[in-house]
């Protein structure tokens, strides 16, 4: 099992932590990253792009001219697609871009992402994230001590106070164990977890 130092928020070593090989020392499967990131981003798309068909465009209720006797092609409405201001043919409509992906594939991709960060020695374990003064500058000072300008911080459970003091810092994302995902792990150069979060991640992903 890979072993890493356990730090406090002052960047002092207070112990050692063994990372489970099944989660942080598994085989890295880079081909899964594209598949899962594409799956995640597709689910995030709002799918609210749309155009109006001829039934939705206002106007055009009256027949533009009589059916016969003009020598022209018969027309029933000025809102037909070939008229200026008419409806759009086969345009986009409200829909979901989400597609299915096996749960096992998603789990293996996340394990691979965590293992990749561990192999790069970009995983930091902190005993607990607590400050005497809950201000953004205190959180930023901790990141400076660890030299982590871009970091994904994983907590054992959601903490609104930590989220609040970190949300104005560019390149920093705070997530609970349940929200840990491949896209955010790959997006950030460093991965920081509390000691309780490590246990939670192992419990969630280990098979």
MDAnalysis code that builds the backbone (N, CA, C; Angstrom):
import MDAnalysis as mda
import numpy as np

u = mda.Universe.empty(621, n_residues=207, atom_resindex=np.repeat(np.arange(207), 3), trajectory=True)
u.add_TopologyAttr("name", ["N", "CA", "C"] * 207)
u.add_TopologyAttr("resid", np.arange(1, 208))
u.add_TopologyAttr("resname", ["UNK", "UNK", "UNK", "UNK", "UNK", "UNK", "UNK", "UNK", "UNK", "UNK", "UNK", "UNK", "UNK", "UNK", "UNK", "UNK", "UNK", "UNK", "UNK", "UNK", "UNK", "UNK", "UNK", "UNK", "UNK", "UNK", "UNK", "UNK", "UNK", "UNK", "UNK", "UNK", "UNK", "UNK", "UNK", "UNK", "UNK", "UNK", "UNK", "UNK", "UNK", "UNK", "UNK", "UNK", "UNK", "UNK", "UNK", "UNK", "UNK", "UNK", "UNK", "UNK", "UNK", "UNK", "UNK", "UNK", "UNK", "UNK", "UNK", "UNK", "UNK", "UNK", "UNK", "UNK", "UNK", "UNK", "UNK", "UNK", "UNK", "UNK", "UNK", "UNK", "UNK", "UNK", "UNK", "UNK", "UNK", "UNK", "UNK", "UNK", "UNK", "UNK", "UNK", "UNK", "UNK", "UNK", "UNK", "UNK", "UNK", "UNK", "UNK", "UNK", "UNK", "UNK", "UNK", "UNK", "UNK", "UNK", "UNK", "UNK", "UNK", "UNK", "UNK", "UNK", "UNK", "UNK", "UNK", "UNK", "UNK", "UNK", "UNK", "UNK", "UNK", "UNK", "UNK", "UNK", "UNK", "UNK", "UNK", "UNK", "UNK", "UNK", "UNK", "UNK", "UNK", "UNK", "UNK", "UNK", "UNK", "UNK", "UNK", "UNK", "UNK", "UNK", "UNK", "UNK", "UNK", "UNK", "UNK", "UNK", "UNK", "UNK", "UNK", "UNK", "UNK", "UNK", "UNK", "UNK", "UNK", "UNK", "UNK", "UNK", "UNK", "UNK", "UNK", "UNK", "UNK", "UNK", "UNK", "UNK", "UNK", "UNK", "UNK", "UNK", "UNK", "UNK", "UNK", "UNK", "UNK", "UNK", "UNK", "UNK", "UNK", "UNK", "UNK", "UNK", "UNK", "UNK", "UNK", "UNK", "UNK", "UNK", "UNK", "UNK", "UNK", "UNK", "UNK", "UNK", "UNK", "UNK", "UNK", "UNK", "UNK", "UNK", "UNK", "UNK", "UNK", "UNK", "UNK", "UNK", "UNK", "UNK", "UNK", "UNK", "UNK", "UNK", "UNK"])
u.atoms.positions = np.array([
    [0.829, -1.197, 0.000],
    [0.000, 0.000, 0.000],
    [0.869, 1.254, 0.000],
    [0.551, 2.253, -0.834],
    [1.316, 3.505, -0.785],
    [1.070, 4.236, 0.524],
    [2.132, 4.758, 1.098],
    [2.046, 5.474, 2.367],
    [2.389, 6.939, 2.144],
    [1.563, 7.825, 2.697],
    [1.798, 9.261, 2.568],
    [1.787, 9.884, 3.957],
    [2.366, 11.078, 4.050],
    [2.379, 11.792, 5.326],
    [0.997, 12.354, 5.631],
    [0.698, 12.411, 6.910],
    [-0.538, 13.035, 7.375],
    [-0.190, 14.407, 7.931],
    [-0.827, 15.442, 7.390],
    [-0.519, 16.818, 7.779],
    [-1.673, 17.432, 8.556],
    [-1.345, 18.504, 9.286],
    [-2.389, 19.386, 9.794],
    [-2.439, 20.623, 8.908],
    [-3.311, 21.552, 9.196],
    [-3.470, 22.714, 8.320],
    [-2.254, 23.647, 8.349],
    [-1.378, 23.477, 9.345],
    [-0.150, 24.273, 9.410],
    [0.993, 23.649, 8.614],
    [0.711, 22.566, 7.907],
    [1.679, 21.829, 7.100],
    [2.728, 21.132, 7.955],
    [2.334, 20.713, 9.142],
    [3.211, 19.922, 10.001],
    [2.820, 18.454, 9.883],
    [3.832, 17.580, 9.793],
    [3.567, 16.150, 9.709],
    [3.165, 15.643, 11.084],
    [1.995, 15.018, 11.154],
    [1.480, 14.521, 12.433],
    [1.294, 13.012, 12.415],
    [1.685, 12.352, 11.325],
    [1.547, 10.906, 11.262],
    [1.711, 10.386, 9.843],
    [1.330, 9.130, 9.668],
    [1.398, 8.469, 8.367],
    [0.036, 7.838, 8.057],
    [-0.286, 7.791, 6.776],
    [-1.547, 7.191, 6.329],
    [-1.249, 6.234, 5.193],
    [-1.812, 5.034, 5.286],
    [-1.683, 4.056, 4.215],
    [-2.892, 4.169, 3.287],
    [-2.617, 4.336, 2.014],
    [-3.678, 4.424, 1.011],
    [-3.934, 3.048, 0.421],
    [-5.184, 2.671, 0.371],
    [-5.552, 1.341, -0.098],
    [-5.180, 1.162, -1.566],
    [-4.504, 0.037, -1.868],
    [-4.094, -0.236, -3.248],
    [-5.271, -0.393, -4.185],
    [-6.400, -0.862, -3.671],
    [-7.561, -1.096, -4.523],
    [-8.138, 0.201, -5.074],
    [-7.826, 1.323, -4.405],
    [-8.378, 2.617, -4.821],
    [-7.287, 3.569, -5.298],
    [-6.156, 3.601, -4.594],
    [-5.100, 4.560, -4.905],
    [-3.871, 3.924, -5.548],
    [-3.897, 2.609, -5.726],
    [-2.743, 1.945, -6.342],
    [-3.135, 0.982, -7.430],
    [-4.278, 1.207, -8.042],
    [-4.776, 0.315, -9.085],
    [-4.161, 0.662, -10.436],
    [-4.428, -0.195, -11.418],
    [-3.952, 0.060, -12.779],
    [-4.667, 1.277, -13.359],
    [-3.905, 2.157, -13.978],
    [-4.473, 3.358, -14.584],
    [-4.969, 3.020, -15.987],
    [-6.223, 3.333, -16.248],
    [-6.836, 3.061, -17.552],
    [-7.209, 4.399, -18.219],
    [-6.263, 5.005, -18.902],
    [-6.526, 6.342, -19.480],
    [-7.664, 6.351, -20.496],
    [-7.920, 5.246, -21.179],
    [-8.964, 5.234, -22.202],
    [-10.356, 5.447, -21.600],
    [-10.496, 5.197, -20.278],
    [-11.788, 5.395, -19.634],
    [-12.057, 6.869, -19.316],
    [-11.000, 7.676, -19.237],
    [-11.168, 9.074, -18.845],
    [-12.050, 9.818, -19.856],
    [-11.752, 9.661, -21.138],
    [-12.538, 10.358, -22.161],
    [-13.995, 9.910, -22.109],
    [-14.216, 8.612, -21.952],
    [-15.582, 8.085, -21.939],
    [-16.396, 8.663, -20.797],
    [-15.803, 8.701, -19.603],
    [-16.543, 9.147, -18.430],
    [-16.679, 10.665, -18.393],
    [-15.646, 11.392, -18.783],
    [-15.743, 12.864, -18.812],
    [-16.793, 13.294, -19.831],
    [-16.835, 12.642, -20.967],
    [-17.864, 12.947, -21.954],
    [-19.253, 12.656, -21.378],
    [-19.384, 11.578, -20.635],
    [-20.656, 11.233, -19.990],
    [-21.065, 12.305, -18.979],
    [-20.099, 12.777, -18.178],
    [-20.403, 13.797, -17.176],
    [-20.806, 15.121, -17.814],
    [-20.052, 15.560, -18.796],
    [-20.340, 16.850, -19.426],
    [-21.655, 16.807, -20.207],
    [-21.986, 15.653, -20.769],
    [-23.257, 15.533, -21.477],
    [-24.427, 15.675, -20.508],
    [-24.280, 15.142, -19.304],
    [-25.347, 15.263, -18.317],
    [-25.519, 16.703, -17.847],
    [-24.449, 17.483, -17.890],
    [-24.520, 18.869, -17.427],
    [-25.176, 19.796, -18.450],
    [-25.250, 19.382, -19.699],
    [-25.823, 20.254, -20.727],
    [-27.300, 20.479, -20.455],
    [-27.723, 21.714, -20.587],
    [-29.111, 22.046, -20.280],
    [-30.068, 21.559, -21.357],
    [-29.608, 21.497, -22.600],
    [-30.457, 21.029, -23.685],
    [-31.634, 21.950, -23.969],
    [-31.481, 23.243, -23.693],
    [-32.594, 24.186, -23.846],
    [-32.559, 24.926, -25.185],
    [-31.685, 24.527, -26.095],
    [-31.651, 25.164, -27.407],
    [-32.860, 24.697, -28.214],
    [-33.500, 25.604, -28.931],
    [-34.705, 25.257, -29.674],
    [-34.965, 26.280, -30.771],
    [-35.711, 25.860, -31.769],
    [-36.175, 26.748, -32.834],
    [-37.681, 26.567, -32.997],
    [-38.308, 27.493, -33.679],
    [-39.754, 27.429, -33.880],
    [-40.079, 26.806, -35.238],
    [-40.969, 25.833, -35.219],
    [-41.484, 25.271, -36.454],
    [-42.606, 26.132, -36.991],
    [-43.200, 25.735, -38.105],
    [-44.227, 26.573, -38.728],
    [-45.475, 26.671, -37.855],
    [-45.694, 25.704, -36.987],
    [-46.857, 25.755, -36.105],
    [-46.652, 26.724, -34.940],
    [-45.393, 27.087, -34.648],
    [-45.096, 27.937, -33.499],
    [-44.909, 29.404, -33.879],
    [-44.640, 29.687, -35.147],
    [-44.389, 31.064, -35.574],
    [-45.717, 31.821, -35.630],
    [-45.723, 33.021, -35.102],
    [-46.958, 33.809, -35.104],
    [-47.256, 34.356, -36.505],
    [-48.544, 34.547, -36.776],
    [-48.956, 35.078, -38.064],
    [-49.200, 33.977, -39.077],
    [-49.513, 34.419, -40.298],
    [-49.690, 33.454, -41.378],
    [-50.987, 32.683, -41.335],
    [-51.969, 33.203, -40.622],
    [-53.228, 32.475, -40.528],
    [-54.074, 32.567, -41.787],
    [-53.930, 33.634, -42.534],
    [-54.736, 33.824, -43.736],
    [-54.003, 33.284, -44.960],
    [-54.750, 32.673, -45.841],
    [-54.164, 32.192, -47.092],
    [-53.643, 33.398, -47.882],
    [-52.396, 33.381, -48.333],
    [-51.812, 34.587, -48.956],
    [-52.523, 35.020, -50.234],
    [-52.996, 34.107, -51.042],
    [-53.775, 34.441, -52.233],
    [-54.621, 33.216, -52.606],
    [-55.526, 33.424, -53.536],
    [-56.484, 32.368, -53.859],
    [-55.780, 31.133, -54.430],
    [-56.489, 30.021, -54.360],
    [-55.900, 28.735, -54.746],
    [-55.608, 28.677, -56.243],
    [-56.546, 29.160, -57.067],
    [-56.416, 28.982, -58.516],
    [-56.477, 30.318, -59.259],
    [-55.975, 30.299, -60.435],
    [-56.147, 31.436, -61.320],
    [-55.025, 32.441, -61.305],
    [-54.022, 32.286, -60.473],
    [-52.934, 33.273, -60.426],
    [-51.734, 32.846, -61.246],
    [-51.677, 31.582, -61.609],
    [-50.506, 31.085, -62.331],
    [-49.336, 30.744, -61.418],
    [-49.514, 30.969, -60.143],
    [-48.443, 30.685, -59.188],
    [-48.732, 29.387, -58.451],
    [-47.733, 28.876, -57.769],
    [-47.922, 27.654, -56.988],
    [-48.858, 27.944, -55.825],
    [-49.665, 26.983, -55.471],
    [-50.615, 27.171, -54.380],
    [-49.878, 27.313, -53.047],
    [-50.357, 28.198, -52.197],
    [-49.758, 28.452, -50.891],
    [-50.866, 28.531, -49.845],
    [-50.567, 27.997, -48.665],
    [-51.570, 28.031, -47.604],
    [-51.219, 28.967, -46.471],
    [-49.939, 29.331, -46.351],
    [-49.531, 30.184, -45.235],
    [-48.205, 30.844, -45.559],
    [-48.023, 32.057, -45.066],
    [-46.739, 32.747, -45.250],
    [-45.732, 32.359, -44.178],
    [-46.096, 31.436, -43.309],
    [-45.174, 30.973, -42.272],
    [-44.599, 29.598, -42.601],
    [-44.763, 29.186, -43.856],
    [-44.142, 27.946, -44.306],
    [-42.617, 28.124, -44.337],
    [-41.833, 27.062, -44.242],
    [-40.370, 27.179, -44.135],
    [-39.710, 27.933, -45.276],
    [-40.299, 27.912, -46.492],
    [-39.632, 28.574, -47.609],
    [-39.949, 30.057, -47.690],
    [-40.754, 30.572, -46.771],
    [-41.030, 32.011, -46.710],
    [-40.104, 32.680, -45.693],
    [-39.786, 33.948, -45.974],
    [-39.014, 34.736, -45.001],
    [-39.854, 34.914, -43.739],
    [-39.278, 34.616, -42.576],
    [-40.020, 34.698, -41.333],
    [-40.803, 33.441, -41.014],
    [-40.656, 32.423, -41.856],
    [-41.378, 31.179, -41.629],
    [-40.688, 30.298, -40.596],
    [-41.274, 29.139, -40.375],
    [-40.719, 28.205, -39.400],
    [-39.444, 27.536, -39.893],
    [-38.727, 26.917, -38.954],
    [-37.476, 26.221, -39.263],
    [-37.761, 24.730, -39.416],
    [-37.167, 24.140, -40.437],
    [-37.359, 22.706, -40.679],
    [-36.270, 21.902, -39.968],
    [-36.665, 20.902, -39.221],
    [-35.737, 19.984, -38.543],
    [-34.745, 20.729, -37.644],
    [-35.175, 21.792, -37.014],
    [-34.294, 22.533, -36.115],
    [-34.162, 21.838, -34.766],
    [-33.239, 22.298, -33.909],
    [-33.071, 21.681, -32.587],
    [-34.254, 21.974, -31.671],
    [-34.528, 21.069, -30.767],
    [-35.610, 21.220, -29.805],
    [-35.133, 20.797, -28.429],
    [-35.893, 21.146, -27.404],
    [-35.545, 20.791, -26.041],
    [-35.317, 19.281, -25.942],
    [-34.179, 18.891, -25.382],
    [-33.913, 17.468, -25.187],
    [-32.786, 17.295, -24.186],
    [-32.665, 16.113, -23.682],
    [-31.578, 15.772, -22.765],
    [-30.436, 15.153, -23.556],
    [-29.214, 15.603, -23.282],
    [-28.034, 15.046, -23.951],
    [-27.440, 13.873, -23.173],
    [-28.024, 13.548, -22.032],
    [-27.472, 12.490, -21.187],
    [-27.578, 11.135, -21.877],
    [-26.586, 10.301, -21.636],
    [-26.607, 8.929, -22.124],
    [-26.150, 8.013, -21.004],
    [-26.475, 6.763, -21.126],
    [-26.176, 5.812, -20.053],
    [-24.739, 5.315, -20.146],
    [-24.198, 4.936, -19.011],
    [-22.850, 4.377, -18.923],
    [-22.836, 3.421, -17.739],
    [-22.319, 2.230, -17.907],
    [-22.344, 1.261, -16.805],
    [-21.663, 1.795, -15.546],
    [-22.238, 1.474, -14.412],
    [-21.702, 1.945, -13.141],
    [-20.283, 1.428, -12.904],
    [-20.008, 0.233, -13.361],
    [-18.671, -0.339, -13.180],
    [-17.623, 0.462, -13.946],
    [-17.980, 0.932, -15.128],
    [-17.052, 1.740, -15.928],
    [-16.762, 3.054, -15.208],
    [-17.799, 3.677, -14.653],
    [-17.609, 4.933, -13.919],
    [-16.731, 4.726, -12.687],
    [-16.933, 3.616, -11.999],
    [-16.128, 3.339, -10.802],
    [-14.673, 3.112, -11.169],
    [-14.425, 2.314, -12.222],
    [-13.049, 2.038, -12.641],
    [-12.344, 3.312, -13.104],
    [-13.068, 4.190, -13.772],
    [-12.467, 5.445, -14.226],
    [-12.066, 6.319, -13.042],
    [-12.911, 6.376, -12.021],
    [-12.586, 7.180, -10.840],
    [-11.412, 6.583, -10.082],
    [-11.378, 5.261, -9.957],
    [-10.234, 4.600, -9.315],
    [-8.960, 4.879, -10.104],
    [-9.049, 4.848, -11.423],
    [-7.880, 5.122, -12.260],
    [-7.388, 6.560, -12.080],
    [-8.325, 7.506, -11.988],
    [-7.943, 8.905, -11.800],
    [-7.255, 9.108, -10.455],
    [-7.801, 8.504, -9.405],
    [-7.186, 8.616, -8.079],
    [-5.814, 7.944, -8.057],
    [-5.701, 6.803, -8.701],
    [-4.418, 6.097, -8.749],
    [-3.382, 6.890, -9.538],
    [-3.837, 7.568, -10.593],
    [-2.912, 8.387, -11.382],
    [-2.361, 9.539, -10.551],
    [-3.216, 10.200, -9.781],
    [-2.756, 11.300, -8.928],
    [-1.815, 10.776, -7.833],
    [-2.113, 9.609, -7.299],
    [-1.240, 9.040, -6.262],
    [0.125, 8.679, -6.836],
    [0.152, 8.132, -8.054],
    [1.431, 7.777, -8.679],
    [2.262, 9.012, -9.001],
    [1.586, 10.151, -9.211],
    [2.290, 11.408, -9.466],
    [2.678, 12.128, -8.178],
    [2.335, 11.520, -7.040],
    [2.600, 12.110, -5.710],
    [1.921, 13.466, -5.575],
    [0.700, 13.537, -6.063],
    [-0.080, 14.762, -5.972],
    [-1.256, 14.617, -4.998],
    [-1.199, 13.602, -4.134],
    [-2.255, 13.381, -3.150],
    [-1.755, 13.820, -1.771],
    [-2.516, 14.686, -1.115],
    [-2.175, 15.192, 0.221],
    [-3.315, 14.834, 1.167],
    [-2.959, 14.291, 2.330],
    [-3.959, 13.930, 3.333],
    [-3.805, 14.862, 4.534],
    [-4.905, 15.505, 4.930],
    [-4.930, 16.439, 6.060],
    [-5.813, 15.842, 7.141],
    [-5.363, 15.946, 8.396],
    [-6.125, 15.309, 9.480],
    [-7.547, 15.875, 9.574],
    [-7.673, 17.189, 9.568],
    [-8.987, 17.842, 9.536],
    [-8.799, 19.302, 9.123],
    [-9.805, 19.850, 8.485],
    [-9.727, 21.225, 7.993],
    [-10.479, 22.119, 8.965],
    [-9.737, 22.744, 9.859],
    [-10.312, 23.655, 10.838],
    [-9.378, 24.837, 11.016],
    [-9.961, 26.014, 11.228],
    [-9.181, 27.233, 11.399],
    [-9.688, 27.992, 12.618],
    [-8.785, 28.790, 13.190],
    [-9.207, 29.656, 14.295],
    [-10.116, 30.765, 13.783],
    [-9.848, 31.204, 12.577],
    [-10.631, 32.278, 11.975],
    [-11.100, 31.820, 10.598],
    [-12.412, 31.675, 10.432],
    [-12.961, 31.174, 9.174],
    [-13.108, 32.319, 8.179],
    [-12.008, 32.625, 7.523],
    [-12.003, 33.644, 6.490],
    [-11.251, 33.106, 5.273],
    [-11.520, 33.735, 4.137],
    [-10.897, 33.285, 2.896],
    [-9.376, 33.359, 2.984],
    [-8.867, 34.385, 3.652],
    [-7.408, 34.526, 3.748],
    [-6.783, 33.382, 4.542],
    [-7.501, 32.835, 5.518],
    [-6.982, 31.700, 6.282],
    [-6.888, 30.459, 5.405],
    [-7.919, 30.249, 4.597],
    [-7.909, 29.100, 3.693],
    [-6.822, 29.263, 2.630],
    [-6.680, 30.486, 2.096],
    [-5.653, 30.743, 1.092],
    [-4.256, 30.569, 1.666],
    [-4.075, 30.938, 2.931],
    [-2.767, 30.763, 3.577],
    [-2.414, 29.285, 3.689],
    [-3.414, 28.449, 3.972],
    [-3.162, 27.005, 4.050],
    [-2.711, 26.471, 2.691],
    [-3.370, 26.908, 1.629],
    [-2.990, 26.445, 0.300],
    [-1.575, 26.894, -0.055],
    [-1.209, 28.082, 0.367],
    [0.148, 28.568, 0.103],
    [1.184, 27.747, 0.856],
    [0.851, 27.349, 2.067],
    [1.797, 26.518, 2.830],
    [2.006, 25.159, 2.166],
    [0.965, 24.633, 1.564],
    [1.071, 23.338, 0.879],
    [1.514, 23.486, -0.575],
    [1.625, 24.721, -1.048],
    [2.005, 25.002, -2.435],
    [1.061, 24.282, -3.396],
    [-0.233, 24.506, -3.192],
    [-1.262, 23.902, -4.041],
    [-2.150, 25.003, -4.616],
    [-1.741, 25.640, -5.709],
    [-2.566, 26.711, -6.287],
    [-3.875, 26.193, -6.880],
    [-3.846, 24.979, -7.424],
    [-5.049, 24.359, -7.986],
    [-5.267, 23.032, -7.276],
    [-6.358, 22.946, -6.548],
    [-6.549, 21.744, -5.726],
    [-8.022, 21.387, -5.635],
    [-8.270, 20.099, -5.584],
    [-9.600, 19.570, -5.289],
    [-9.559, 19.053, -3.856],
    [-10.326, 19.684, -2.979],
    [-10.368, 19.295, -1.575],
    [-11.597, 18.426, -1.352],
    [-11.385, 17.225, -0.832],
    [-12.475, 16.277, -0.599],
    [-12.684, 16.136, 0.905],
    [-13.915, 16.376, 1.342],
    [-14.287, 16.263, 2.749],
    [-15.160, 15.030, 2.943],
    [-15.238, 14.571, 4.171],
    [-16.044, 13.376, 4.451],
    [-17.528, 13.648, 4.241],
    [-17.948, 14.871, 4.474],
    [-19.330, 15.278, 4.236],
    [-19.348, 16.756, 3.891],
    [-20.466, 17.219, 3.385],
    [-20.539, 18.603, 2.940],
    [-20.394, 19.559, 4.120],
    [-19.573, 20.591, 3.911],
    [-19.345, 21.606, 4.937],
    [-19.545, 22.976, 4.276],
    [-20.649, 23.613, 4.576],
    [-20.967, 24.894, 3.940],
    [-19.962, 25.979, 4.314],
    [-19.393, 25.889, 5.515],
    [-18.428, 26.904, 5.943],
    [-17.155, 26.834, 5.101],
    [-16.661, 25.628, 4.870],
    [-15.464, 25.465, 4.040],
    [-15.754, 25.883, 2.602],
    [-16.923, 25.525, 2.102],
    [-17.287, 25.917, 0.746],
    [-17.357, 27.430, 0.610],
    [-17.840, 28.091, 1.657],
    [-18.005, 29.543, 1.595],
    [-16.667, 30.263, 1.580],
    [-15.717, 29.807, 2.404],
    [-14.434, 30.518, 2.485],
    [-13.525, 30.191, 1.294],
    [-13.867, 29.145, 0.525],
    [-12.999, 28.746, -0.585],
    [-13.548, 29.122, -1.947],
    [-14.807, 29.555, -2.013],
    [-15.432, 29.725, -3.320],
    [-14.888, 30.908, -4.104],
    [-14.227, 31.869, -3.456],
    [-13.668, 33.023, -4.168],
    [-12.227, 32.795, -4.618],
    [-11.691, 31.611, -4.345],
    [-10.314, 31.320, -4.724],
    [-10.324, 30.565, -6.041],
    [-9.700, 31.133, -7.048],
    [-9.696, 30.521, -8.372],
    [-8.900, 29.231, -8.367],
    [-9.434, 28.209, -9.030],
    [-8.726, 26.932, -9.139],
    [-8.939, 25.996, -7.989],
    [-9.830, 26.334, -7.043],
    [-10.084, 25.500, -5.861],
    [-11.526, 25.009, -5.900],
    [-11.707, 23.721, -5.692],
    [-13.035, 23.114, -5.627],
    [-13.117, 22.261, -4.371],
    [-14.234, 22.364, -3.663],
    [-14.462, 21.579, -2.447],
    [-15.660, 20.666, -2.691],
    [-15.471, 19.371, -2.452],
    [-16.525, 18.393, -2.675],
    [-16.600, 17.414, -1.509],
    [-17.789, 16.893, -1.223],
    [-17.885, 15.774, -0.274],
    [-17.515, 14.474, -0.981],
    [-17.378, 13.417, -0.223],
    [-17.004, 12.127, -0.801],
    [-18.013, 11.693, -1.852],
    [-19.306, 11.938, -1.591],
    [-20.342, 11.521, -2.532],
    [-20.236, 12.254, -3.862],
    [-19.643, 13.454, -3.876],
    [-19.545, 14.234, -5.108],
    [-18.237, 14.049, -5.856],
    [-17.340, 13.215, -5.339],
    [-16.056, 13.000, -6.001],
    [-16.286, 12.388, -7.383],
    [-15.645, 12.968, -8.404],
    [-15.878, 12.524, -9.769],
    [-14.600, 12.638, -10.597],
    [-14.605, 11.964, -11.742],
    [-13.424, 11.881, -12.599],
    [-13.048, 13.242, -13.155],
    [-14.033, 14.004, -13.616],
    [-13.752, 15.287, -14.260],
    [-13.000, 16.229, -13.328],
    [-13.460, 16.359, -12.078],
    [-12.811, 17.288, -11.155],
    [-11.440, 16.786, -10.713],
    [-11.262, 15.476, -10.592],
    [-9.941, 14.938, -10.233],
    [-8.924, 15.262, -11.320],
    [-9.328, 15.086, -12.576],
    [-8.411, 15.350, -13.693],
    [-8.206, 16.839, -13.925],
    [-9.207, 17.643, -13.595],
    [-9.145, 19.087, -13.846],
    [-8.144, 19.779, -12.935],
    [-7.987, 19.294, -11.700],
    [-7.103, 19.936, -10.729],
    [-5.757, 19.215, -10.649],
    [-4.710, 19.983, -10.462],
    [-3.363, 19.409, -10.431],
    [-3.091, 18.651, -9.133],
    [-3.743, 19.032, -8.046],
    [-3.515, 18.385, -6.752],
    [-4.832, 17.874, -6.187],
    [-4.728, 16.850, -5.369],
    [-5.884, 16.260, -4.702],
    [-5.594, 16.226, -3.206],
    [-6.427, 16.902, -2.427],
    [-6.283, 16.925, -0.970],
    [-7.518, 16.283, -0.344],
    [-7.298, 15.418, 0.627],
    [-8.398, 14.749, 1.302],
    [-8.191, 14.826, 2.811],
    [-9.268, 14.926, 3.552],
    [-9.163, 14.776, 4.995],
    [-9.020, 13.292, 5.303],
    [-8.551, 12.996, 6.509],
    [-8.353, 11.596, 6.880],
    [-9.678, 10.822, 6.841],
    [-10.753, 11.464, 7.278],
    [-12.061, 10.812, 7.235],
    [-12.532, 10.627, 5.801],
    [-12.165, 11.560, 4.916],
    [-12.562, 11.440, 3.515],
    [-11.868, 10.269, 2.836],
    [-10.629, 9.993, 3.204],
    [-9.918, 8.834, 2.647],
    [-10.675, 7.552, 2.956],
    [-11.098, 7.411, 4.214],
    [-11.878, 6.223, 4.599],
    [-13.195, 6.165, 3.825],
    [-13.828, 7.316, 3.631],
    [-15.082, 7.356, 2.896],
    [-14.911, 6.980, 1.438],
    [-13.832, 7.454, 0.802],
    [-13.569, 7.130, -0.603],
    [-13.307, 5.636, -0.768],
    [-12.527, 5.068, 0.151],
    [-12.236, 3.623, 0.088],
    [-13.508, 2.821, 0.269],
    [-14.337, 3.229, 1.225],
    [-15.608, 2.520, 1.456],
    [-16.524, 2.612, 0.246],
    [-16.470, 3.716, -0.470],
    [-17.341, 3.916, -1.633],
    [-16.865, 3.133, -2.853],
    [-15.553, 3.039, -3.060],
    [-15.025, 2.500, -4.309],
    [-14.429, 1.109, -4.214],
    [-14.048, 0.659, -3.038],
    [-13.389, -0.627, -2.926],
    [-14.365, -1.764, -3.186],
    [-13.934, -2.755, -3.957],
    [-14.757, -3.938, -4.255],
    [-14.017, -5.195, -3.834],
])
